[in-house]
Amino acid sequence: MTVILNLGKSVRMLEDTVLIWRFKRGSREALCRIYEKYRTDLLRLAALLLRDKGDAEDVVHDVFVSFARSAEMLRLVGSLKGYLLTCVANNARNRNRARQRRQTVGLDEAAELASPDTTPDQWIAYSEELQRWSDALAELPYEQREVVTLHLRAGMTFRRIARSQAVSVNTAKGRYRYALARLRSTFNGELEP
Amino acid sequence: MRSEQDIERSFKQANLQVTIGAERDGRILDELVEVQCKSASPHPALRPASRSWALSLAAVVAVVIVIALLVSRNGPPEPEPAPSRPQIVSRIELATAISLEKAFRQGGIEAVEKQYKETFGAFRADAKTPSVDELLTHLENEITDLKR
């Protein structure tokens, strides 16, 4: 079973290597394939990191636009999926900071009134389960939400998460423990009569 | 009461689905293709970085062809006191190397890639499977064409 899983992973990575090679030489098909292959994963991650659906869509859109623009400069060391997920996490963090700044000057509420949560031109719709987790995670401080999501849903190590958050590994692990404890109390509270 | 391990496991394994609206999805894809076209340089395949890679590939292909030709012209090597005989390169390997080298000379890396696709496409399940005799006849014709 492990052999089959490893083989599948190797095939995926090989396909990504070919896709990147073609994409860097201007292949339109390669870009389309990369988009179709990873957009759902990226949207799911953005949906968990950002409560606002519009923000999640914008983050993934911006990541793909930057990616399409950077074909010639792209120097990929790890996996393509890992690279794109990291881009989404970084972009979501920046957007969250910008949102916090807007809240301090009182512009956020006005913006929310101007852009309702559901629009006819919607890119994504969440399943009930995704909405439930998104709501629960939104109760956490952003750093905790990010650690628990990146570790459990994007498969990132604590070392890598700590580096992206510019904190020590122990701090990242501490945030993870706090996040789990709070999620536990949230869900247990839901279950109580 | 759910433990933290339960929370951890259920979040990790949760089936979190997103449904994607086709109309906007198509528009975003069009936009990405447009961005890609605008930011691409006119001849990316001729950049120095690609050229060095292509030269390395050409060198490897050339070495393979020289070895293959030497083996096929001289016939099997003289028997040596060593117990094992060197393996003779098969006609298929030789023809594959020649066709790839020819493709590279004519059209560069893209032509090699195309040649690969055509070669491997012939072995797909939906294609008509040729017999060994047909393959050998085809390859002999290819080699004769190349020698002219």
HADDOCK unambig.tbl for C-alpha pairs under 7 A between the chains (distance, minus, plus):
assign (segid A and resid 25 and name CA) (segid B and resid 44 and name CA) 5.74 0.50 0.50
assign (segid A and resid 25 and name CA) (segid B and resid 45 and name CA) 6.36 0.50 0.50
assign (segid A and resid 26 and name CA) (segid B and resid 40 and name CA) 6.45 0.50 0.50
assign (segid A and resid 28 and name CA) (segid B and resid 33 and name CA) 6.37 0.50 0.50
assign (segid A and resid 32 and name CA) (segid B and resid 29 and name CA) 6.94 0.50 0.50
assign (segid A and resid 40 and name CA) (segid B and resid 18 and name CA) 6.87 0.50 0.50
assign (segid A and resid 44 and name CA) (segid B and resid 18 and name CA) 6.60 0.50 0.50
assign (segid A and resid 65 and name CA) (segid B and resid 32 and name CA) 5.88 0.50 0.50
assign (segid A and resid 68 and name CA) (segid B and resid 32 and name CA) 6.05 0.50 0.50
assign (segid A and resid 68 and name CA) (segid B and resid 35 and name CA) 6.31 0.50 0.50
assign (segid A and resid 68 and name CA) (segid B and resid 36 and name CA) 5.09 0.50 0.50
assign (segid A and resid 69 and name CA) (segid B and resid 35 and name CA) 6.07 0.50 0.50
assign (segid A and resid 69 and name CA) (segid B and resid 36 and name CA) 5.57 0.50 0.50
assign (segid A and resid 69 and name CA) (segid B and resid 39 and name CA) 5.68 0.50 0.50
assign (segid A and resid 121 and name CA) (segid B and resid 24 and name CA) 6.73 0.50 0.50
assign (segid A and resid 122 and name CA) (segid B and resid 21 and name CA) 6.49 0.50 0.50
assign (segid A and resid 123 and name CA) (segid B and resid 20 and name CA) 5.64 0.50 0.50
assign (segid A and resid 123 and name CA) (segid B and resid 21 and name CA) 4.84 0.50 0.50
assign (segid A and resid 123 and name CA) (segid B and resid 24 and name CA) 5.65 0.50 0.50
assign (segid A and resid 123 and name CA) (segid B and resid 25 and name CA) 6.46 0.50 0.50
assign (segid A and resid 124 and name CA) (segid B and resid 18 and name CA) 6.21 0.50 0.50
assign (segid A and resid 124 and name CA) (segid B and resid 19 and name CA) 5.39 0.50 0.50
assign (segid A and resid 124 and name CA) (segid B and resid 20 and name CA) 4.58 0.50 0.50
assign (segid A and resid 124 and name CA) (segid B and resid 21 and name CA) 5.87 0.50 0.50
assign (segid A and resid 125 and name CA) (segid B and resid 18 and name CA) 5.63 0.50 0.50
assign (segid A and resid 125 and name CA) (segid B and resid 19 and name CA) 5.01 0.50 0.50
assign (segid A and resid 125 and name CA) (segid B and resid 20 and name CA) 6.58 0.50 0.50
assign (segid A and resid 126 and name CA) (segid B and resid 17 and name CA) 6.39 0.50 0.50
assign (segid A and resid 126 and name CA) (segid B and resid 18 and name CA) 4.85 0.50 0.50
assign (segid A and resid 126 and name CA) (segid B and resid 19 and name CA) 6.48 0.50 0.50
assign (segid A and resid 127 and name CA) (segid B and resid 16 and name CA) 6.59 0.50 0.50
assign (segid A and resid 127 and name CA) (segid B and resid 17 and name CA) 5.32 0.50 0.50
assign (segid A and resid 127 and name CA) (segid B and resid 18 and name CA) 6.03 0.50 0.50
assign (segid A and resid 129 and name CA) (segid B and resid 16 and name CA) 5.90 0.50 0.50
assign (segid A and resid 130 and name CA) (segid B and resid 16 and name CA) 4.72 0.50 0.50
assign (segid A and resid 130 and name CA) (segid B and resid 17 and name CA) 6.46 0.50 0.50
assign (segid A and resid 152 and name CA) (segid B and resid 12 and name CA) 5.23 0.50 0.50
assign (segid A and resid 153 and name CA) (segid B and resid 12 and name CA) 5.87 0.50 0.50
assign (segid A and resid 180 and name CA) (segid B and resid 4 and name CA) 5.93 0.50 0.50
assign (segid A and resid 181 and name CA) (segid B and resid 4 and name CA) 6.45 0.50 0.50
assign (segid A and resid 184 and name CA) (segid B and resid 2 and name CA) 6.66 0.50 0.50
assign (segid A and resid 184 and name CA) (segid B and resid 3 and name CA) 6.76 0.50 0.50
assign (segid A and resid 184 and name CA) (segid B and resid 4 and name CA) 5.98 0.50 0.50
assign (segid A and resid 184 and name CA) (segid B and resid 7 and name CA) 6.31 0.50 0.50
assign (segid A and resid 188 and name CA) (segid B and resid 1 and name CA) 5.85 0.50 0.50
assign (segid A and resid 188 and name CA) (segid B and resid 2 and name CA) 6.39 0.50 0.50
